[in-house]
Amino acid sequence: MFAIGLALASSGCGALEAARSEQVEKQMAFEHRVDTAHVWVTTEAPPAGKPYSTLGELSYTEPFSPDAIDEARISDKLKKIALEKWPDMIDAIVNENQTVSADGSQITVTGKAIQFDSSVDRVALHHLNDDLVASPNAN
């Protein structure tokens, strides 16, 4: 009897741990999607009247191809680079620019990573799922 009870208890703990692990993975995936969606990429300068700090310059070079000049792909690549460097700080990539080499074989993409002085959106989005109640009666 004791062995059966111990086996049931340990399998219950394993299931609970697996559920917690799955929940943590889902939260991390959610935060990554939110972070990626939150970062704004533009060819323009930062908005006038909205204070910011410069985090640094971004740049990458790759062989010229139709994919290399795809705007969505460029934005995604710049966001990925910026999120790797400044995961909890990046708000926007401004002054995005593309330059093709003289022989047309390569494209260089540049931009400036910035953080707005008031970045409450990022913090709020990270805590969007906190304290959620599934029941309309708050049960």
C-alpha positions in Angstrom: 0.0 0.0 0.0 2.8 2.4 1.0 4.6 1.8 -2.3 1.4 2.5 -4.3 0.8 5.7 -2.4 4.4 6.8 -3.0 4.2 6.0 -6.7 1.0 8.0 -7.0 2.4 10.9 -5.1 5.6 11.0 -7.2 3.6 10.8 -10.5 1.4 13.7 -9.3 4.5 15.8 -8.5 5.9 15.0 -11.9 2.7 16.1 -13.6 2.6 19.2 -11.5 6.2 20.0 -12.4 5.5 19.4 -16.1 2.5 21.8 -16.0 4.6 24.5 -14.3 7.4 24.0 -16.8 4.9 24.3 -19.7 3.4 27.5 -18.2 6.9 29.0 -17.9 7.7 28.1 -21.5 4.4 29.7 -22.7 5.1 32.9 -20.7 8.6 33.1 -22.2 7.2 32.6 -25.7 4.5 35.2 -25.1 7.1 37.7 -23.8 9.2 37.1 -26.9 6.2 37.8 -29.2 5.3 40.9 -27.3 8.9 42.2 -27.3 9.2 41.6 -31.1 5.8 43.3 -31.7 6.7 46.1 -29.4 9.8 47.2 -31.2 9.0 49.8 -33.9 11.2 50.1 -37.0 11.2 53.2 -39.2 13.3 55.0 -41.8 12.5 58.2 -40.1 14.0 60.1 -37.1 12.6 59.5 -33.6 9.3 61.4 -33.0 9.8 65.0 -32.0 8.9 65.8 -28.4 9.3 62.2 -27.1 12.5 62.0 -25.1 14.7 59.0 -25.7 18.2 57.6 -25.1 20.3 56.1 -27.8 21.3 52.5 -27.1 23.6 52.1 -30.1 24.0 51.5 -33.8 22.8 48.4 -35.6 24.3 47.1 -38.9 24.4 43.9 -40.9 25.6 43.1 -44.4 24.4 40.2 -46.6 24.5 39.1 -50.2 22.0 41.0 -52.4 18.8 39.1 -53.2 15.1 39.8 -53.5 14.7 38.4 -49.9 17.5 40.7 -48.6 15.5 43.8 -49.6 12.2 42.6 -48.3 11.0 45.2 -45.8 9.4 42.8 -43.4 12.5 40.6 -43.4 14.7 43.6 -42.8 12.6 44.7 -39.8 12.6 41.2 -38.3 16.3 40.9 -38.6 17.0 44.4 -37.1 14.6 43.5 -34.2 16.3 40.2 -33.6 19.7 41.9 -33.4 18.4 44.6 -31.2 16.6 42.3 -28.8 19.8 40.2 -28.5 21.8 43.3 -27.5 19.2 45.1 -25.4 16.4 42.7 -24.5 14.8 44.8 -21.8 15.5 48.2 -23.1 14.9 48.5 -26.9 11.7 50.4 -27.9 12.5 51.4 -31.5 14.9 51.3 -34.4 15.0 54.6 -36.2 16.9 55.9 -39.2 16.8 52.5 -40.8 18.8 52.7 -44.1 19.7 50.3 -46.9 22.8 50.6 -49.0 23.7 48.4 -52.0 27.4 47.9 -52.7 28.8 49.5 -55.9 29.0 46.2 -57.6 25.4 45.3 -56.5 26.5 42.1 -54.7 25.7 43.1 -51.1 23.3 45.1 -49.1 24.1 46.8 -45.8 21.3 47.7 -43.5 21.8 50.2 -40.6 19.7 51.7 -37.9 19.8 53.4 -34.5 18.4 51.6 -31.5 16.6 53.8 -29.0 14.8 53.5 -25.7 12.1 56.0 -24.9 12.5 57.7 -21.5 9.0 56.6 -20.7 8.8 52.9 -21.6 5.7 51.9 -19.6 4.3 50.0 -22.5 7.0 47.3 -22.4 6.6 46.7 -18.7 2.8 46.6 -18.9 2.9 44.1 -21.8 5.2 41.8 -19.9 2.7 41.7 -17.0 -0.4 41.4 -19.2 -1.2 37.9 -18.0 -0.5 38.5 -14.4 -3.3 37.9 -12.0 -5.7 36.8 -14.7 -9.0 35.3 -13.5 -10.7 32.8 -15.8 -14.1 33.1 -14.1 -16.3 36.1 -14.7 -17.3 35.8 -11.0 -13.6 36.0 -9.9 -13.8 32.5 -8.5 
